[in-house]
Amino acid sequence: MFGLGLTELVVVLIIVLLVFGVGRVPQLGRDLGKGLKNFNRARKGEDEIDVTPKRMDHDSKET
């Protein structure tokens, strides 16, 4: 994983805790997860609007 060992990951985690504080880290994780989810959804094209018209059956529901 990016050439980082366990020691480097622990050092990065400690730096993140010092910079952002313990209370802010869960919110950062949530925001990062939402961002990645939205990025993947946009990359796959799931947010495209379907513009094909639905077929209307005129004979069955005329009043």
BALUMMAR-735913 format. One record per atom (N, C-alpha, C): atom name; x, y, z; residue number from 0; residue in one letter. Coordinates in Angstrom, 1 decimal. Example, Ala and Ser with C-alpha at 12.3 -4.5 7.8 and 13.67 -1.06 7.14 Angstrom:
2
N, 13.2, -5.7, 7.8, 0, a;
CA, 12.3, -4.5, 7.8, 0, a;
C, 13.2, -3.3, 7.8, 0, a;
N, 12.8, -2.2, 7.1, 1, s;
CA, 13.7, -1.1, 7.1, 1, s;
C, 12.9, 0.0, 7.9, 1, s;
% end
This chain:
63
N, 0.8, -1.2, 0.0, 0, m;
CA, 0.0, 0.0, 0.0, 0, m;
C, 0.9, 1.2, 0.0, 0, m;
N, 1.1, 1.8, -1.1, 1, f;
CA, 1.9, 3.0, -1.3, 1, f;
C, 3.3, 2.9, -0.8, 1, f;
N, 3.8, 1.7, -0.5, 2, g;
CA, 5.2, 1.6, 0.0, 2, g;
C, 5.3, 2.0, 1.4, 2, g;
N, 4.2, 2.1, 2.2, 3, l;
CA, 4.3, 2.5, 3.6, 3, l;
C, 4.3, 1.3, 4.5, 3, l;
N, 5.1, 1.3, 5.5, 4, g;
CA, 5.1, 0.2, 6.5, 4, g;
C, 4.3, 0.6, 7.6, 4, g;
N, 4.2, -0.3, 8.6, 5, l;
CA, 3.4, 0.0, 9.8, 5, l;
C, 4.0, 1.2, 10.6, 5, l;
N, 5.3, 1.3, 10.7, 6, t;
CA, 5.8, 2.4, 11.4, 6, t;
C, 5.5, 3.8, 10.8, 6, t;
N, 5.5, 3.9, 9.5, 7, e;
CA, 5.2, 5.1, 8.8, 7, e;
C, 3.7, 5.4, 9.0, 7, e;
N, 2.8, 4.4, 8.9, 8, l;
CA, 1.4, 4.7, 9.2, 8, l;
C, 1.1, 5.2, 10.6, 8, l;
N, 1.8, 4.6, 11.5, 9, v;
CA, 1.6, 5.1, 12.9, 9, v;
C, 2.1, 6.5, 13.1, 9, v;
N, 3.2, 6.9, 12.5, 10, v;
CA, 3.7, 8.3, 12.5, 10, v;
C, 2.7, 9.2, 11.9, 10, v;
N, 2.2, 8.8, 10.7, 11, v;
CA, 1.2, 9.7, 10.0, 11, v;
C, -0.1, 9.8, 10.9, 11, v;
N, -0.5, 8.8, 11.5, 12, l;
CA, -1.7, 8.8, 12.4, 12, l;
C, -1.5, 9.8, 13.6, 12, l;
N, -0.3, 9.7, 14.2, 13, i;
CA, 0.0, 10.6, 15.3, 13, i;
C, 0.0, 12.0, 14.8, 13, i;
N, 0.6, 12.3, 13.7, 14, i;
CA, 0.6, 13.7, 13.2, 14, i;
C, -0.8, 14.2, 12.9, 14, i;
N, -1.6, 13.3, 12.3, 15, v;
CA, -3.0, 13.7, 12.1, 15, v;
C, -3.7, 14.0, 13.4, 15, v;
N, -3.5, 13.2, 14.4, 16, l;
CA, -4.1, 13.4, 15.7, 16, l;
C, -3.7, 14.8, 16.3, 16, l;
N, -2.4, 15.1, 16.2, 17, l;
CA, -1.9, 16.3, 16.7, 17, l;
C, -2.4, 17.5, 16.0, 17, l;
N, -2.5, 17.4, 14.7, 18, v;
CA, -3.0, 18.6, 13.9, 18, v;
C, -4.5, 18.8, 14.0, 18, v;
N, -5.3, 17.8, 13.9, 19, f;
CA, -6.7, 18.0, 13.9, 19, f;
C, -7.4, 17.7, 15.2, 19, f;
N, -6.8, 17.0, 16.1, 20, g;
CA, -7.4, 16.7, 17.4, 20, g;
C, -8.2, 15.5, 17.4, 20, g;
N, -8.4, 14.9, 18.5, 21, v;
CA, -9.1, 13.6, 18.6, 21, v;
C, -10.6, 13.7, 18.2, 21, v;
N, -11.2, 14.8, 18.5, 22, g;
CA, -12.6, 15.0, 18.2, 22, g;
C, -13.0, 15.2, 16.8, 22, g;
N, -12.0, 15.7, 16.0, 23, r;
CA, -12.3, 16.0, 14.6, 23, r;
C, -11.9, 14.9, 13.7, 23, r;
N, -11.2, 13.9, 14.1, 24, v;
CA, -10.7, 12.8, 13.2, 24, v;
C, -11.9, 12.0, 12.7, 24, v;
N, -12.9, 11.6, 13.5, 25, p;
CA, -14.0, 10.8, 12.9, 25, p;
C, -14.8, 11.6, 11.9, 25, p;
N, -15.0, 12.9, 12.0, 26, q;
CA, -15.6, 13.7, 11.0, 26, q;
C, -14.8, 13.8, 9.7, 26, q;
N, -13.5, 13.9, 9.9, 27, l;
CA, -12.6, 13.8, 8.7, 27, l;
C, -12.8, 12.5, 7.9, 27, l;
N, -12.8, 11.4, 8.7, 28, g;
CA, -13.0, 10.1, 8.1, 28, g;
C, -14.3, 10.0, 7.3, 28, g;
N, -15.4, 10.5, 8.0, 29, r;
CA, -16.7, 10.5, 7.3, 29, r;
C, -16.7, 11.3, 6.0, 29, r;
N, -16.1, 12.5, 6.1, 30, d;
CA, -16.1, 13.4, 4.9, 30, d;
C, -15.3, 12.7, 3.8, 30, d;
N, -14.1, 12.1, 4.2, 31, l;
CA, -13.3, 11.4, 3.2, 31, l;
C, -14.1, 10.3, 2.5, 31, l;
N, -14.8, 9.5, 3.3, 32, g;
CA, -15.6, 8.4, 2.8, 32, g;
C, -16.7, 8.9, 1.9, 32, g;
N, -17.4, 9.9, 2.2, 33, k;
CA, -18.4, 10.5, 1.4, 33, k;
C, -17.8, 11.0, 0.1, 33, k;
N, -16.7, 11.6, 0.2, 34, g;
CA, -16.0, 12.1, -1.0, 34, g;
C, -15.6, 11.0, -2.0, 34, g;
N, -15.0, 10.0, -1.4, 35, l;
CA, -14.6, 8.8, -2.3, 35, l;
C, -15.9, 8.1, -2.9, 35, l;
N, -16.9, 8.0, -2.1, 36, k;
CA, -18.2, 7.4, -2.6, 36, k;
C, -18.7, 8.3, -3.8, 36, k;
N, -18.8, 9.6, -3.6, 37, n;
CA, -19.3, 10.4, -4.7, 37, n;
C, -18.4, 10.4, -5.9, 37, n;
N, -17.1, 10.3, -5.7, 38, f;
CA, -16.1, 10.3, -6.8, 38, f;
C, -16.3, 9.0, -7.6, 38, f;
N, -16.5, 7.8, -6.9, 39, n;
CA, -16.7, 6.6, -7.6, 39, n;
C, -18.0, 6.5, -8.3, 39, n;
N, -19.0, 7.1, -7.7, 40, r;
CA, -20.3, 7.2, -8.3, 40, r;
C, -20.3, 8.0, -9.6, 40, r;
N, -19.6, 9.1, -9.6, 41, a;
CA, -19.5, 10.0, -10.7, 41, a;
C, -18.6, 9.3, -11.8, 41, a;
N, -17.6, 8.6, -11.4, 42, r;
CA, -16.7, 8.0, -12.3, 42, r;
C, -17.5, 6.9, -13.1, 42, r;
N, -18.4, 6.2, -12.4, 43, k;
CA, -19.1, 5.1, -13.0, 43, k;
C, -20.3, 5.7, -13.8, 43, k;
N, -20.6, 6.9, -13.6, 44, g;
CA, -21.7, 7.5, -14.4, 44, g;
C, -23.1, 7.2, -13.9, 44, g;
N, -23.2, 6.9, -12.6, 45, e;
CA, -24.5, 6.6, -12.0, 45, e;
C, -25.4, 7.8, -11.8, 45, e;
N, -24.8, 9.0, -11.9, 46, d;
CA, -25.6, 10.2, -11.6, 46, d;
C, -26.2, 10.8, -12.9, 46, d;
N, -26.0, 10.1, -14.0, 47, e;
CA, -26.6, 10.6, -15.3, 47, e;
C, -28.1, 10.5, -15.3, 47, e;
N, -28.7, 11.5, -15.9, 48, i;
CA, -30.1, 11.5, -16.0, 48, i;
C, -30.6, 10.7, -17.1, 48, i;
N, -31.6, 9.9, -16.9, 49, d;
CA, -32.2, 9.1, -17.9, 49, d;
C, -33.3, 9.9, -18.6, 49, d;
N, -33.1, 10.2, -19.9, 50, v;
CA, -34.0, 11.1, -20.6, 50, v;
C, -34.8, 10.3, -21.6, 50, v;
N, -34.8, 9.0, -21.6, 51, t;
CA, -35.7, 8.3, -22.5, 51, t;
C, -37.1, 8.4, -22.0, 51, t;
N, -38.0, 8.7, -22.9, 52, p;
CA, -39.4, 8.9, -22.5, 52, p;
C, -40.1, 7.5, -22.2, 52, p;
N, -41.0, 7.5, -21.3, 53, k;
CA, -41.7, 6.3, -21.0, 53, k;
C, -42.8, 6.2, -22.0, 53, k;
N, -43.1, 4.9, -22.4, 54, r;
CA, -44.1, 4.7, -23.3, 54, r;
C, -45.5, 4.8, -22.7, 54, r;
N, -46.4, 5.6, -23.3, 55, m;
CA, -47.7, 5.8, -22.7, 55, m;
C, -48.7, 4.9, -23.5, 55, m;
N, -49.5, 4.2, -22.7, 56, d;
CA, -50.5, 3.3, -23.3, 56, d;
C, -51.8, 4.1, -23.4, 56, d;
N, -52.2, 4.7, -24.6, 57, h;
CA, -53.3, 5.5, -24.7, 57, h;
C, -54.7, 4.8, -24.6, 57, h;
N, -54.7, 3.5, -25.0, 58, d;
CA, -56.0, 2.8, -25.0, 58, d;
C, -56.5, 2.4, -23.6, 58, d;
N, -55.6, 2.2, -22.7, 59, s;
CA, -56.1, 1.7, -21.4, 59, s;
C, -56.6, 2.7, -20.4, 59, s;
N, -56.2, 4.0, -20.5, 60, k;
CA, -56.6, 4.9, -19.5, 60, k;
C, -57.1, 6.2, -20.1, 60, k;
N, -58.0, 6.1, -21.0, 61, e;
CA, -58.6, 7.3, -21.6, 61, e;
C, -59.9, 7.6, -20.8, 61, e;
N, -60.2, 8.9, -20.5, 62, t;
CA, -61.4, 9.2, -19.7, 62, t;
C, -62.3, 10.1, -20.5, 62, t;
% end
